[in-house]
Amino acid sequence: MIKKFDILTLKKEHFKYDPMLVKELMYVSLPMALQYAITAIGVMILQVAVNSFGSTTVAAFTAATKVEQLVVQPGIAIGMTMATYAAQNLGARRIDRVRQGVRQSTWITILTNALSSVIVIFLGSYIVQLFIPAENVEALPISMEYLKITAIFYPVLGLLFSTPSPPSTHCQFHLFVKKNPLLLNRMRDFFHFNLTLLPDAQTVVLE
């Protein structure tokens, strides 16, 4: 394949230091690195808050997040597809197709996530039971309370999934769109557990 496609062949000039190329790579990679850093920090903060409520709440949160990850997979798949689609059309200088793809994928993801919200709200209790052991049945109402609140935000989450990743769009725009939903989601989860689940969790633990 390397012999067939000259673009894949490494040459001596490819290893020369190019300050403009380094600048472009940093321009693209730093927002992406910041995105993953914010996500990781948010997850750690949320996990610390949940752990302080006892084993029952931890089991409830774990089961609920598994259901949440399951139902939002269509949106994630569309987002990964859009990253490739946008990058290819950007390389071909077809910005009109990038805009069209973003619009259509956004609507598809919002509608798909809205359907996921309905499924979680009305059928979530049956799905959660697949991830909760029989000895932790008291965690079921806590999981459902979490899911019913977070499910409201699934359509908004579609805006995050359908936004192309940094290599395929403008970095500042990506940084703005990506960070705000992530921060809002972490804040939503954190305050939900602190303000609504704490009394239930403490009661369960004491019992």
Secondary structure, DSSP 8 states (H G I E B T S, - for coil): -TTT-GGG---GGGGS--HHHHHHHHHHHHHHHHHHHHHHHHHHHHHHHHHTT-HHHHHHHHHHHHHHHHHTHHHHHHHHHHHHHHHHHHHTT-HHHHHHHHHHHHHHHHHHHHHHHHHHHHHHHHHHTTTS-GGGGGGHHHHHHHHHHHGGGHHHHHHHHTS--GGGS-HHHHHHHHHHHHHHHHHHHHHHIIIIIHHHHHHHHH-
